[in-house]
Amino acid sequence: QVQLVESGGGLVQPGGSLRLSCAASGTIFSINTMGWYRQAPGKQREFLATMHSGGNTNYADSVKGRFTISRDNAKNTVFLQMNSLKPEDTAVYYCHLEDWATRRAYWGQGTQVTVSS
């Protein structure tokens, strides 16, 4: 069973930064994609960024230039560095993993990010 555990959320002022982490545990094929999504109250879950184990990245236009995804393959951990945060970035942020061997996808429990003065 694969488990994803996010950390790093919290309250930050507009213009501030946060770094989210997500650690995956369990049996995971070495070739996989890990990424981040978010869901604000009353809205659908939104794609933010993904990073393949080979290094390719993909970003939503809404966060390009402000958010940076990175990962430590040895530790099955993915990070999301969020800069220049805005109140509209307030949401629950979810980690996602797609295992390319099994084609199964997994979600973390989510971590709350609140941007407010």
N, C-alpha and C positions, 0 to 999 in steps of 0.2 A: 504494500500500500504506500502510495506517495503522499507525503504531507508537505505543505508549503506554509511557512510561518513568516509573516511580515512584522517589521518593527520600524520605528523611526518617525511615526506620525506624531502630531501634536498641534499646538496652537502657535502660530507665527504671525508677525505683523506684515502688512503689505510691503512688498519689496524685499522681504527676507528670504531665507533659504532653508531647505530641509533635505535630508538624505534618507531615503527609504531603503531598507534592506529586506531581502526575502531569501530564506534558506530552505532548500528542498532536501528532503530525506526520503529514504526508501530505495527501491530498485529503479534506477533511471538509466535509460540508454544514453550513451555518451553524446549522441547526436540528438539535439533537442533545441527547442526555441523557448526562451523565457521572456516574459514581458510584463507590462503594467497596463492596467485599465483603471478607470474610476467611475463612480456613480454618485451623482449629486441628488439630493432629495427631489423626488418627482420627475427625475430624468432617467433615460436609459443608460445602461453601462456603455462607457466610451473608451475606445482604444486610445492608448497614449504612445507606447513604444514597445518594440520587441528587439531581441538580440539573439541571433543564432549562435550555437556553440562554436561555429566556425568564425564568428566575428561580424557577420553582416548585421546591420541595424536598420530599423524602419521607425519613422516617427510620424505622429499625427501633425498636421500643419499647425494646429492650435498650440503646440508646445515646442515646436522646432525652434532651436536657438535659446530656449530657456531651460529645458530639461535635457539631461544626458543619461543614457542608460549604459551600464557597464556590468561585467560579470566576472566571477572567479570560477572557472570551470572545475577546478580541483575541489572546490568546496560546494559546488552546485548552488551558488549564491548569486543573486542578481541585485543590482543597486539602481536607484533612480535619484540622481542629483537634481533637485528642483531649485532654480534661482528666479529672482524677480517675481516672486509669488504675488498673485492677485486674489482679491476676494472671490472671484469666480472659479478659482482653483479649489475652493472648499468642496470636499467630497470624501467618500470612503474610497481608498485606493486598494486595488486588488492585484495580487501577483498571479501570474498564469504560467503554466508550463505545458508544452506539447511534446510528447515523447514520439520521436520519428520512427521508432521501431514498432510500437504498439498503436500509434496514432491516437492514443488517449490524451485527453487534456485534463488538467487539474487546476483548481483554484485555491487560493488562500482564503483566510477568514476575513481579511480586510483590515486596514488601519485608517483611522480618521485623521484627516488633515483639515485644519480650520485656519483660514487666513482672515484675520480681523484685527482692527486696532482697538 
